[in-house]
Amino acid sequence: MSVKRHKDKSELELGLLQTQVLWLLKNPTHGYELMKKLNVLKKTKITQGTLYPTLQRLDELELITSKMRGRKRVYHLTPDGKRVMRDSCLDFCKTFHGIFEDFVCEKCGVKR
């Protein structure tokens, strides 16, 4: 999952993990807590070797920043990160809306 860098950060194409990290960072958190949340969300094991390079890349793109709080590094969205997160989530919803709607309606028995 790669990030394509453009002059305008609103044109970034984020991978699914990067989008999920931005979405979870609506509430600032430290890396270990973020890893736990991703493991639940993805129902798979996210390792430090996956998470921290992702955080580093998002930091390089100036979408997140971090501060030390005691012995923990807490990550949070920058203003650009908030905008890119919204744009990426909107793109995701537009892309997968039909699949989601069909799948959910089939599973729950709701007729359209």
SETORMAR-741222 format. One record per residue (C-alpha): x, y, z; residue number from 1; residue in three letters. Coordinates in nm, 3 decimals. Each point is the difference from the previous one (the first is absolute). Last residue first. Example, Ala and Ser with C-alpha at 12.3 -4.5 7.8 and 13.67 -1.06 7.14 Angstrom:
2
@X:1.367 Y:-0.106 Z:0.714 resi:2 resn:SER;
@X:-0.137 Y:-0.344 Z:0.066 resi:1 resn:ALA;
END
This chain:
112
@X:-3.440 Y:-0.231 Z:-0.089 resi:112 resn:ARG;
@X:-0.070 Y:-0.311 Z:0.199 resi:111 resn:LYS;
@X:0.176 Y:-0.046 Z:0.334 resi:110 resn:VAL;
@X:0.103 Y:-0.360 Z:0.060 resi:109 resn:GLY;
@X:0.291 Y:0.091 Z:0.227 resi:108 resn:CYS;
@X:0.267 Y:-0.184 Z:-0.198 resi:107 resn:LYS;
@X:-0.127 Y:0.086 Z:-0.348 resi:106 resn:GLU;
@X:-0.055 Y:0.367 Z:0.092 resi:105 resn:CYS;
@X:0.345 Y:0.025 Z:0.156 resi:104 resn:VAL;
@X:0.170 Y:-0.154 Z:-0.303 resi:103 resn:PHE;
@X:-0.193 Y:0.204 Z:-0.258 resi:102 resn:ASP;
@X:0.051 Y:0.329 Z:0.183 resi:101 resn:GLU;
@X:0.367 Y:-0.068 Z:0.068 resi:100 resn:PHE;
@X:0.072 Y:-0.097 Z:-0.359 resi:99 resn:ILE;
@X:-0.187 Y:0.301 Z:-0.133 resi:98 resn:GLY;
@X:0.168 Y:0.243 Z:0.240 resi:97 resn:HIS;
@X:0.354 Y:-0.133 Z:-0.054 resi:96 resn:PHE;
@X:0.154 Y:0.274 Z:-0.214 resi:95 resn:THR;
@X:-0.210 Y:0.287 Z:0.131 resi:94 resn:LYS;
@X:0.063 Y:-0.103 Z:0.361 resi:93 resn:CYS;
@X:0.376 Y:-0.033 Z:-0.058 resi:92 resn:PHE;
@X:0.013 Y:0.338 Z:-0.174 resi:91 resn:ASP;
@X:-0.185 Y:0.157 Z:0.294 resi:90 resn:LEU;
@X:0.237 Y:-0.168 Z:0.247 resi:89 resn:CYS;
@X:0.299 Y:0.128 Z:-0.198 resi:88 resn:SER;
@X:-0.137 Y:0.356 Z:-0.018 resi:87 resn:ASP;
@X:-0.081 Y:0.007 Z:0.373 resi:86 resn:ARG;
@X:0.343 Y:-0.142 Z:0.089 resi:85 resn:MET;
@X:0.169 Y:0.244 Z:-0.239 resi:84 resn:VAL;
@X:-0.175 Y:0.293 Z:0.170 resi:83 resn:ARG;
@X:0.084 Y:-0.120 Z:0.351 resi:82 resn:LYS;
@X:0.360 Y:-0.072 Z:-0.102 resi:81 resn:GLY;
@X:0.036 Y:0.349 Z:-0.147 resi:80 resn:ASP;
@X:-0.111 Y:0.144 Z:0.338 resi:79 resn:PRO;
@X:0.252 Y:-0.232 Z:0.166 resi:78 resn:THR;
@X:-0.124 Y:-0.327 Z:0.141 resi:77 resn:LEU;
@X:0.129 Y:-0.143 Z:0.327 resi:76 resn:HIS;
@X:0.264 Y:-0.239 Z:0.126 resi:75 resn:TYR;
@X:0.102 Y:-0.045 Z:0.364 resi:74 resn:VAL;
@X:0.354 Y:-0.120 Z:0.073 resi:73 resn:ARG;
@X:0.004 Y:-0.168 Z:0.339 resi:72 resn:LYS;
@X:0.256 Y:0.033 Z:0.280 resi:71 resn:ARG;
@X:-0.158 Y:0.306 Z:0.155 resi:70 resn:GLY;
@X:-0.202 Y:0.158 Z:-0.273 resi:69 resn:ARG;
@X:0.234 Y:0.035 Z:-0.299 resi:68 resn:MET;
@X:-0.153 Y:0.182 Z:-0.291 resi:67 resn:LYS;
@X:-0.100 Y:-0.116 Z:-0.346 resi:66 resn:SER;
@X:-0.099 Y:0.136 Z:-0.336 resi:65 resn:THR;
@X:-0.232 Y:-0.124 Z:-0.270 resi:64 resn:ILE;
@X:-0.082 Y:0.093 Z:-0.359 resi:63 resn:LEU;
@X:0.335 Y:0.173 Z:-0.055 resi:62 resn:GLU;
@X:0.085 Y:-0.235 Z:-0.289 resi:61 resn:LEU;
@X:0.312 Y:-0.102 Z:0.191 resi:60 resn:GLU;
@X:-0.223 Y:-0.066 Z:0.304 resi:59 resn:ASP;
@X:-0.228 Y:-0.224 Z:-0.207 resi:58 resn:LEU;
@X:0.311 Y:-0.187 Z:-0.116 resi:57 resn:ARG;
@X:0.129 Y:-0.040 Z:0.356 resi:56 resn:GLN;
@X:-0.339 Y:-0.124 Z:0.119 resi:55 resn:LEU;
@X:-0.005 Y:-0.261 Z:-0.278 resi:54 resn:THR;
@X:0.359 Y:-0.099 Z:0.081 resi:53 resn:PRO;
@X:-0.113 Y:-0.036 Z:0.364 resi:52 resn:TYR;
@X:-0.304 Y:-0.214 Z:-0.070 resi:51 resn:LEU;
@X:0.139 Y:-0.276 Z:-0.221 resi:50 resn:THR;
@X:0.318 Y:-0.093 Z:0.187 resi:49 resn:GLY;
@X:-0.182 Y:0.065 Z:0.328 resi:48 resn:GLN;
@X:-0.234 Y:-0.278 Z:-0.100 resi:47 resn:THR;
@X:-0.363 Y:0.004 Z:-0.108 resi:46 resn:ILE;
@X:-0.156 Y:-0.336 Z:0.077 resi:45 resn:LYS;
@X:-0.327 Y:-0.070 Z:-0.174 resi:44 resn:THR;
@X:-0.365 Y:0.064 Z:0.081 resi:43 resn:LYS;
@X:0.040 Y:0.331 Z:-0.186 resi:42 resn:LYS;
@X:-0.190 Y:0.211 Z:0.250 resi:41 resn:LEU;
@X:0.110 Y:-0.198 Z:0.305 resi:40 resn:VAL;
@X:0.366 Y:-0.003 Z:-0.104 resi:39 resn:ASN;
@X:-0.027 Y:0.365 Z:-0.103 resi:38 resn:LEU;
@X:-0.123 Y:0.097 Z:0.347 resi:37 resn:LYS;
@X:0.284 Y:-0.191 Z:0.169 resi:36 resn:LYS;
@X:0.260 Y:0.161 Z:-0.231 resi:35 resn:MET;
@X:-0.140 Y:0.345 Z:0.077 resi:34 resn:LEU;
@X:0.027 Y:-0.071 Z:0.372 resi:33 resn:GLU;
@X:0.364 Y:-0.106 Z:-0.047 resi:32 resn:TYR;
@X:0.078 Y:0.304 Z:-0.214 resi:31 resn:GLY;
@X:-0.138 Y:0.271 Z:0.228 resi:30 resn:HIS;
@X:-0.331 Y:0.175 Z:-0.045 resi:29 resn:THR;
@X:-0.162 Y:0.318 Z:-0.128 resi:28 resn:PRO;
@X:-0.372 Y:-0.045 Z:-0.073 resi:27 resn:ASN;
@X:-0.068 Y:0.071 Z:-0.366 resi:26 resn:LYS;
@X:0.311 Y:-0.219 Z:-0.018 resi:25 resn:LEU;
@X:-0.215 Y:-0.304 Z:-0.074 resi:24 resn:LEU;
@X:-0.104 Y:0.147 Z:-0.337 resi:23 resn:TRP;
@X:0.360 Y:0.087 Z:-0.087 resi:22 resn:LEU;
@X:0.112 Y:-0.354 Z:0.084 resi:21 resn:VAL;
@X:-0.287 Y:-0.150 Z:-0.201 resi:20 resn:GLN;
@X:0.088 Y:0.213 Z:-0.303 resi:19 resn:THR;
@X:0.365 Y:-0.108 Z:0.024 resi:18 resn:GLN;
@X:-0.103 Y:-0.364 Z:0.029 resi:17 resn:LEU;
@X:-0.233 Y:0.028 Z:-0.302 resi:16 resn:LEU;
@X:0.257 Y:0.164 Z:-0.223 resi:15 resn:GLY;
@X:-0.002 Y:0.371 Z:-0.055 resi:14 resn:LEU;
@X:-0.030 Y:0.183 Z:-0.328 resi:13 resn:GLU;
@X:0.096 Y:0.358 Z:0.070 resi:12 resn:LEU;
@X:-0.181 Y:0.267 Z:-0.203 resi:11 resn:GLU;
@X:-0.100 Y:0.205 Z:0.307 resi:10 resn:SER;
@X:0.372 Y:0.024 Z:0.079 resi:9 resn:LYS;
@X:0.045 Y:0.235 Z:-0.296 resi:8 resn:ASP;
@X:0.353 Y:-0.018 Z:-0.138 resi:7 resn:LYS;
@X:-0.046 Y:-0.373 Z:-0.050 resi:6 resn:HIS;
@X:0.150 Y:-0.293 Z:0.185 resi:5 resn:ARG;
@X:-0.133 Y:-0.343 Z:-0.086 resi:4 resn:LYS;
@X:-0.043 Y:-0.211 Z:0.309 resi:3 resn:VAL;
@X:0.052 Y:-0.368 Z:-0.041 resi:2 resn:SER;
@X:-0.183 Y:-0.307 Z:0.116 resi:1 resn:MET;
END
